[in-house]
Each structure stands twice: as C-alpha cells, then as structure tokens.
Amino acid sequence: LRAPANNAIMRIQSAVCQLFRESLYSQGFVEIHTPKLIAGESESGAGVFTTDYFGTTACLAQSPQLYKQMAISSDIDRVF
C-alpha cells in the first residue's frame, strides 16, 4: 500500500463502492451485514471451512442469500 499506484487503486475502489451505496440508498435500499461465521453448515452437501472460535467450532458462511431472504420476508423489501 505504500506504492502510489496501489494506494490509488484502493482509493478508487473505495470511491466506486461509495457511489454504488449512495445510488442504492437513494432508491430505497437498505444495506444489511450478514454473519460471516455461523454455528453450523449453511448448505448441505457442500464442503465448508471450519475453524475454532473461542473453543467452539464455527463455519464460514457460504452465502448471504438466506439472511437477505429473511430480511425481505420481514418487510425490508430492498436489501443489498
């Protein structure tokens, strides 16, 4: 990140994300943050990454789809 080119790339990526967020907010979308570590496998039959989380086994969430669908079904119609 000390190289000017890499620093500029990070700043451009940040600005692009900010523009997307502002556009979605202006259209009535709500930004949600879904869990990244969960207690069990989220999709059956798929290989999952597991780790020790303070003495408990945790799995890396594979997709935020379930949480976004739950938000939509609870009257938060537009999420990202």
ChimeraX attribute file (.defattr): number of C-alpha atoms within 10 A of each C-alpha:
attribute: neighborCount
match mode: 1-to-1
recipient: residues
	/A:1	9
	/A:2	7
	/A:3	7
	/A:4	9
	/A:5	10
	/A:6	11
	/A:7	11
	/A:8	13
	/A:9	12
	/A:10	12
	/A:11	12
	/A:12	12
	/A:13	11
	/A:14	11
	/A:15	12
	/A:16	11
	/A:17	12
	/A:18	12
	/A:19	12
	/A:20	11
	/A:21	16
	/A:22	12
	/A:23	12
	/A:24	16
	/A:25	15
	/A:26	10
	/A:27	10
	/A:28	12
	/A:29	16
	/A:30	16
	/A:31	13
	/A:32	12
	/A:33	11
	/A:34	13
	/A:35	11
	/A:36	12
	/A:37	17
	/A:38	15
	/A:39	13
	/A:40	13
	/A:41	18
	/A:42	16
	/A:43	11
	/A:44	7
	/A:45	7
	/A:46	9
	/A:47	9
	/A:48	16
	/A:49	12
	/A:50	16
	/A:51	13
	/A:52	9
	/A:53	12
	/A:54	7
	/A:55	7
	/A:56	9
	/A:57	13
	/A:58	19
	/A:59	19
	/A:60	17
	/A:61	19
	/A:62	16
	/A:63	13
	/A:64	15
	/A:65	10
	/A:66	11
	/A:67	14
	/A:68	20
	/A:69	13
	/A:70	11
	/A:71	16
	/A:72	13
	/A:73	10
	/A:74	9
	/A:75	8
	/A:76	14
	/A:77	13
	/A:78	15
	/A:79	16
	/A:80	12
